[in-house]
Amino acid sequence: MVNDVEKRFSDDGTYRRAATYTLAILALTALVAALTFWWAAARARCSGADIVLCDTTSVVAVVFAPGAILLLGGLGAFVLTYLAWRRGKNWVIWQGAGWFLFVLMTMYLAIGGTTAGR
């Protein structure tokens, strides 16, 4: 078991796995965001409109689809945090990855929600 008081968390392999996981979640989020923007712009209902988010369906898809990916990625990082903690391994890096993804999700939903609320 890791002694939390000493804070000797220097496992490079764990950092590499957590960073790769976080970057993969960010890449998947960017892909989903691009696909939802493309879908919203290509819809027949929005073809003549000057804006991409021309109706409620477009707004919901563009705001919540990438947000859901970030939410699931953050929850996955917290599950990996718990599993690492149970094994007595370095868990702090995974917790940081989870909080990073949660903060990004909150910022994305806040910005998207205020933009869509116009």
KEMIBA-616470 format. One line per field, with one value per residue: x, y, z of N, C-alpha, C in turn. Coordinates in nm, 2 decimals, m for minus. Layout:
<recs>
n.X X, ...
n.Y Y, ...
n.Z Z, ...
ca.X X, ...
ca.Y Y, ...
ca.Z Z, ...
c.X X, ...
c.Y Y, ...
c.Z Z, ...
</recs>
This chain:
<recs>
n.X 0.09, 0.05, 0.20, 0.04, 0.12, 0.39, 0.41, 0.56, 0.52, 0.62, 0.60, 0.68, 0.56, 0.29, 0.22, 0.26, 0.06, m0.17, m0.16, m0.17, m0.42, m0.58, m0.52, m0.62, m0.90, m0.95, m0.89, m1.09, m1.31, m1.28, m1.31, m1.58, m1.71, m1.65, m1.78, m2.05, m2.09, m2.06, m2.27, m2.48, m2.47, m2.52, m2.77, m3.10, m3.29, m3.14, m3.00, m3.05, m3.00, m2.82, m2.67, m2.51, m2.62, m2.92, m3.16, m3.33, m3.25, m3.00, m2.85, m2.86, m2.73, m2.47, m2.38, m2.41, m2.31, m2.02, m1.97, m2.07, m1.88, m1.65, m1.75, m1.78, m1.52, m1.39, m1.52, m1.43, m1.15, m1.16, m1.25, m1.03, m0.86, m0.95, m0.92, m0.63, m0.56, m0.67, m0.50, m0.27, m0.11, 0.03, m0.20, m0.26, m0.21, m0.40, m0.63, m0.58, m0.60, m0.87, m1.00, m0.91, m1.04, m1.30, m1.31, m1.27, m1.50, m1.70, m1.64, m1.67, m1.95, m2.06, m1.98, m2.09, m2.36, m2.42, m2.38, m2.57, m2.80, m2.88
n.Y m0.12, 0.22, 0.49, 0.76, 0.99, 1.03, 1.10, 1.01, 0.98, 0.87, 0.73, 0.67, 0.52, 0.51, 0.78, 0.82, 0.65, 0.77, 1.02, 0.95, 0.84, 1.06, 1.24, 1.08, 1.08, 1.35, 1.38, 1.21, 1.36, 1.60, 1.49, 1.40, 1.65, 1.78, 1.61, 1.64, 1.91, 1.92, 1.75, 1.91, 2.13, 2.02, 1.94, 1.93, 2.11, 2.31, 2.41, 2.65, 2.84, 3.10, 3.04, 2.77, 2.64, 2.61, 2.52, 2.36, 2.09, 2.08, 2.24, 2.10, 1.86, 1.95, 2.07, 1.88, 1.63, 1.62, 1.70, 1.48, 1.29, 1.39, 1.37, 1.09, 1.01, 1.14, 1.00, 0.75, 0.78, 0.83, 0.58, 0.42, 0.55, 0.46, 0.18, 0.17, 0.26, 0.06, m0.15, m0.06, 0.10, 0.39, 0.63, 0.90, 1.05, 0.95, 1.05, 1.32, 1.34, 1.27, 1.49, 1.70, 1.64, 1.66, 1.94, 2.05, 1.95, 2.09, 2.36, 2.35, 2.28, 2.50, 2.72, 2.64, 2.62, 2.89, 3.01, 2.87, 2.96, 3.20
n.Z 0.00, m0.07, 0.10, 0.18, 0.31, 0.26, m0.01, m0.24, m0.54, m0.81, m1.05, m1.37, m1.57, m1.51, m1.53, m1.80, m1.91, m1.81, m1.92, m2.19, m2.20, m2.13, m2.35, m2.56, m2.49, m2.53, m2.80, m2.91, m2.82, m2.97, m3.22, m3.21, m3.16, m3.40, m3.59, m3.50, m3.54, m3.82, m3.89, m3.79, m3.96, m4.21, m4.21, m4.36, m4.27, m4.17, m4.39, m4.54, m4.36, m4.19, m3.97, m3.80, m3.58, m3.60, m3.49, m3.21, m3.19, m3.32, m3.14, m2.90, m2.97, m3.05, m2.82, m2.61, m2.69, m2.72, m2.45, m2.31, m2.38, m2.26, m1.99, m1.96, m2.00, m1.78, m1.57, m1.62, m1.57, m1.30, m1.22, m1.29, m1.11, m0.86, m0.89, m0.92, m0.67, m0.50, m0.57, m0.46, m0.60, m0.79, m0.77, m0.78, m1.01, m1.19, m1.07, m1.10, m1.38, m1.41, m1.28, m1.44, m1.69, m1.60, m1.54, m1.79, m1.92, m1.77, m1.83, m2.11, m2.13, m2.00, m2.16, m2.41, m2.33, m2.27, m2.52, m2.68, m2.56, m2.66
ca.X 0.00, 0.13, 0.19, 0.00, 0.19, 0.53, 0.39, 0.66, 0.45, 0.71, 0.59, 0.67, 0.46, 0.15, 0.20, 0.25, m0.07, m0.27, m0.15, m0.22, m0.57, m0.64, m0.51, m0.72, m1.03, m0.95, m0.90, m1.23, m1.41, m1.27, m1.38, m1.73, m1.75, m1.64, m1.89, m2.18, m2.10, m2.08, m2.41, m2.58, m2.46, m2.56, m2.92, m3.19, m3.36, m3.04, m2.92, m3.06, m2.98, m2.69, m2.60, m2.50, m2.71, m3.05, m3.28, m3.30, m3.19, m2.86, m2.79, m2.85, m2.63, m2.34, m2.34, m2.41, m2.24, m1.88, m1.97, m2.09, m1.76, m1.57, m1.80, m1.75, m1.37, m1.36, m1.56, m1.33, m1.03, m1.19, m1.26, m0.89, m0.80, m0.99, m0.85, m0.49, m0.56, m0.70, m0.38, m0.16, m0.02, 0.02, m0.34, m0.28, m0.20, m0.53, m0.72, m0.56, m0.66, m1.02, m1.04, m0.88, m1.15, m1.43, m1.31, m1.29, m1.64, m1.78, m1.61, m1.74, m2.09, m2.09, m1.96, m2.19, m2.49, m2.45, m2.39, m2.69, m2.91, m2.91
ca.Y 0.00, 0.35, 0.58, 0.89, 1.10, 1.06, 1.16, 0.97, 0.93, 0.90, 0.62, 0.73, 0.44, 0.56, 0.91, 0.80, 0.59, 0.87, 1.13, 0.89, 0.82, 1.20, 1.28, 1.00, 1.13, 1.48, 1.36, 1.16, 1.47, 1.68, 1.42, 1.40, 1.78, 1.81, 1.54, 1.70, 2.04, 1.88, 1.70, 2.02, 2.22, 1.95, 1.90, 1.99, 2.21, 2.42, 2.44, 2.78, 2.93, 3.16, 2.99, 2.63, 2.59, 2.68, 2.47, 2.30, 1.96, 2.11, 2.29, 1.99, 1.77, 2.01, 2.10, 1.77, 1.51, 1.63, 1.70, 1.35, 1.22, 1.43, 1.32, 0.95, 1.00, 1.17, 0.89, 0.64, 0.81, 0.80, 0.43, 0.38, 0.59, 0.36, 0.05, 0.18, 0.27, m0.07, m0.23, 0.00, 0.17, 0.53, 0.67, 1.05, 1.09, 0.93, 1.15, 1.45, 1.33, 1.28, 1.63, 1.78, 1.62, 1.72, 2.08, 2.08, 1.93, 2.20, 2.48, 2.33, 2.29, 2.64, 2.81, 2.60, 2.66, 3.03, 3.04, 2.82, 3.02, 3.32
ca.Z 0.00, m0.08, 0.21, 0.13, 0.38, 0.20, m0.14, m0.34, m0.65, m0.93, m1.15, m1.50, m1.66, m1.48, m1.59, m1.95, m1.94, m1.78, m2.03, m2.32, m2.18, m2.14, m2.49, m2.64, m2.47, m2.59, m2.95, m2.93, m2.80, m3.08, m3.34, m3.19, m3.18, m3.55, m3.65, m3.47, m3.61, m3.96, m3.90, m3.77, m4.07, m4.33, m4.21, m4.46, m4.20, m4.15, m4.51, m4.58, m4.24, m4.18, m3.86, m3.79, m3.48, m3.64, m3.41, m3.08, m3.21, m3.34, m3.02, m2.80, m3.02, m3.05, m2.68, m2.51, m2.74, m2.67, m2.31, m2.27, m2.40, m2.15, m1.87, m1.95, m1.98, m1.64, m1.48, m1.65, m1.50, m1.16, m1.20, m1.29, m0.99, m0.76, m0.92, m0.88, m0.52, m0.45, m0.60, m0.39, m0.71, m0.80, m0.81, m0.78, m1.15, m1.25, m1.01, m1.17, m1.51, m1.40, m1.25, m1.56, m1.78, m1.55, m1.55, m1.93, m1.94, m1.71, m1.92, m2.25, m2.12, m1.96, m2.28, m2.50, m2.29, m2.29, m2.66, m2.73, m2.50, m2.73
c.X 0.09, 0.10, 0.16, 0.07, 0.32, 0.52, 0.51, 0.59, 0.54, 0.71, 0.57, 0.57, 0.32, 0.12, 0.18, 0.11, m0.18, m0.27, m0.20, m0.37, m0.63, m0.63, m0.60, m0.86, m1.05, m0.97, m1.04, m1.33, m1.40, m1.33, m1.53, m1.78, m1.75, m1.75, m2.02, m2.20, m2.13, m2.22, m2.51, m2.58, m2.52, m2.71, m3.00, m3.26, m3.27, m2.97, m2.93, m3.03, m2.84, m2.60, m2.60, m2.61, m2.85, m3.17, m3.23, m3.22, m3.04, m2.79, m2.76, m2.74, m2.49, m2.29, m2.32, m2.33, m2.09, m1.87, m1.99, m1.96, m1.66, m1.62, m1.76, m1.60, m1.33, m1.40, m1.47, m1.20, m1.05, m1.20, m1.11, m0.82, m0.83, m0.92, m0.70, m0.48, m0.58, m0.57, m0.26, m0.06, m0.04, m0.12, m0.36, m0.29, m0.34, m0.64, m0.71, m0.62, m0.81, m1.07, m1.02, m0.99, m1.28, m1.43, m1.33, m1.44, m1.73, m1.76, m1.68, m1.89, m2.14, m2.08, m2.07, m2.33, m2.52, m2.46, m2.52, m2.81, m2.95, m3.03
c.Y 0.12, 0.43, 0.72, 1.01, 1.14, 1.12, 1.13, 0.90, 0.96, 0.78, 0.67, 0.65, 0.48, 0.69, 0.90, 0.74, 0.69, 0.98, 1.08, 0.88, 0.96, 1.25, 1.21, 1.05, 1.27, 1.47, 1.31, 1.27, 1.57, 1.62, 1.43, 1.55, 1.82, 1.74, 1.60, 1.84, 2.02, 1.84, 1.81, 2.11, 2.15, 1.91, 1.99, 2.12, 2.34, 2.46, 2.58, 2.89, 2.98, 3.11, 2.84, 2.57, 2.66, 2.63, 2.40, 2.17, 1.98, 2.15, 2.18, 1.89, 1.83, 2.04, 1.97, 1.65, 1.51, 1.63, 1.57, 1.26, 1.26, 1.38, 1.17, 0.93, 1.04, 1.06, 0.77, 0.66, 0.79, 0.66, 0.38, 0.43, 0.50, 0.23, 0.06, 0.19, 0.14, m0.17, m0.18, 0.07, 0.32, 0.57, 0.82, 1.10, 1.07, 1.02, 1.28, 1.45, 1.34, 1.42, 1.72, 1.76, 1.67, 1.87, 2.12, 2.06, 2.05, 2.33, 2.47, 2.35, 2.44, 2.74, 2.77, 2.63, 2.81, 3.07, 2.99, 2.89, 3.15, 3.32
c.Z 0.00, 0.04, 0.16, 0.19, 0.31, 0.06, m0.24, m0.46, m0.78, m1.03, m1.29, m1.59, m1.63, m1.54, m1.74, m1.99, m1.91, m1.88, m2.16, m2.31, m2.20, m2.28, m2.58, m2.62, m2.53, m2.74, m2.98, m2.92, m2.92, m3.20, m3.33, m3.21, m3.33, m3.62, m3.62, m3.53, m3.76, m3.98, m3.89, m3.89, m4.20, m4.32, m4.30, m4.39, m4.18, m4.28, m4.56, m4.48, m4.25, m4.07, m3.86, m3.69, m3.50, m3.56, m3.29, m3.09, m3.23, m3.22, m2.92, m2.85, m3.01, m2.91, m2.60, m2.56, m2.69, m2.52, m2.25, m2.28, m2.29, m2.01, m1.85, m1.94, m1.84, m1.55, m1.50, m1.58, m1.35, m1.12, m1.19, m1.17, m0.87, m0.77, m0.88, m0.73, m0.45, m0.46, m0.53, m0.49, m0.70, m0.85, m0.83, m0.92, m1.22, m1.19, m1.07, m1.31, m1.51, m1.37, m1.37, m1.66, m1.73, m1.56, m1.70, m1.97, m1.89, m1.79, m2.05, m2.23, m2.08, m2.08, m2.38, m2.46, m2.30, m2.43, m2.72, m2.67, m2.56, m2.81
</recs>
